[in-house]
């Protein structure tokens, strides 16, 4: 009998702790499903030009670790036609540059803040 009471007590404490953590996450807006839903809604409000402009601005930054060595300008960046795709909380843009002609890049843009990361 004592074992069952102990198991019930431990289970209740774990359940209450999990609920408390969930409530804190909800109050702080940290639940992943809510974050993704909000990010996805933001993506639907972007125009195709906004991710393209974010990529151009990032690639032409002199302190960009990947592209800074090439000293690129906006005219050096060639965005592939119809390559802007929004999916979930991100947009992707396919592009090449005149200085690295044989290399195709894919930029992943976070819709909420237009931050850019790259795949190649």
C-alpha positions in Angstrom: 0.0 0.0 0.0 2.8 2.4 0.9 4.5 1.8 -2.5 1.3 2.7 -4.4 0.9 5.9 -2.4 4.6 6.8 -3.1 4.1 6.1 -6.8 0.9 8.2 -6.9 2.6 11.1 -5.0 5.7 11.1 -7.3 3.5 10.9 -10.4 1.4 13.8 -9.1 4.5 15.9 -8.4 5.8 15.2 -11.9 2.5 16.1 -13.5 2.2 19.3 -11.5 5.8 20.2 -12.5 5.1 19.6 -16.1 2.0 21.7 -16.1 3.8 24.5 -14.3 6.6 24.4 -16.9 4.0 24.5 -19.7 2.3 27.4 -18.2 5.5 29.4 -17.8 6.4 28.6 -21.5 2.9 29.7 -22.6 3.1 32.9 -20.6 6.5 33.7 -22.1 5.3 32.8 -25.6 7.9 30.0 -25.9 5.8 27.2 -27.1 7.2 25.9 -30.4 3.8 25.4 -32.1 2.9 29.0 -31.4 6.2 30.3 -32.5 6.0 28.4 -35.8 2.4 29.5 -36.4 3.3 33.1 -35.8 6.4 32.8 -38.1 4.3 31.2 -40.8 1.8 34.0 -40.7 4.6 36.5 -41.1 5.9 34.7 -44.1 2.5 35.0 -45.8 2.7 38.8 -45.5 6.1 39.1 -47.2 6.4 40.2 -50.8 8.9 38.1 -52.9 11.1 41.2 -53.1 11.7 41.4 -49.3 13.7 38.1 -49.0 15.6 39.0 -52.2 16.6 42.4 -50.7 17.6 40.7 -47.5 19.9 38.3 -49.4 21.4 41.1 -51.5 22.0 43.2 -48.4 23.6 40.3 -46.6 25.8 39.1 -49.5 27.2 42.6 -50.2 28.1 43.3 -46.5 31.9 43.7 -46.4 32.0 41.7 -43.1 30.1 38.7 -44.5 32.2 35.6 -43.7 31.2 33.7 -46.8 31.0 36.5 -49.4 33.0 39.4 -48.0 36.2 38.3 -49.7 34.7 38.7 -53.1 33.7 42.4 -52.6 30.3 41.9 -54.3 27.9 44.6 -55.3 24.1 44.2 -56.0 24.8 43.8 -59.7 27.1 40.8 -59.0 24.2 38.8 -57.5 21.9 36.9 -59.9 18.6 35.8 -58.4 17.2 32.8 -60.2 13.7 33.6 -61.6 10.8 32.4 -59.5 13.1 31.0 -56.9 11.6 32.8 -53.9 9.7 30.1 -52.0 8.0 30.5 -48.6 7.5 27.4 -46.6 6.6 27.5 -42.9 8.6 30.1 -41.0 11.3 30.5 -43.8 11.7 31.7 -47.3 14.4 30.4 -49.7 16.1 32.2 -52.5 18.4 30.6 -55.1 21.2 32.7 -56.5 24.6 32.8 -58.1 27.2 35.5 -58.2 29.3 36.8 -61.1 32.5 36.1 -59.1 31.6 32.5 -58.3 29.8 31.6 -61.5 30.1 27.8 -61.1 28.6 27.8 -57.6 24.8 28.0 -56.9 23.7 29.1 -53.5 20.5 28.8 -51.6 19.7 31.4 -48.9 17.3 30.6 -46.1 15.6 33.7 -44.7 13.8 33.7 -41.4 10.6 35.6 -42.1 10.2 37.4 -38.8 13.5 39.2 -38.9 14.8 38.6 -42.4 18.0 37.0 -41.1 19.9 35.0 -43.7 21.8 31.7 -43.6 23.2 29.8 -46.6 23.3 26.3 -48.1 25.5 25.4 -51.0 
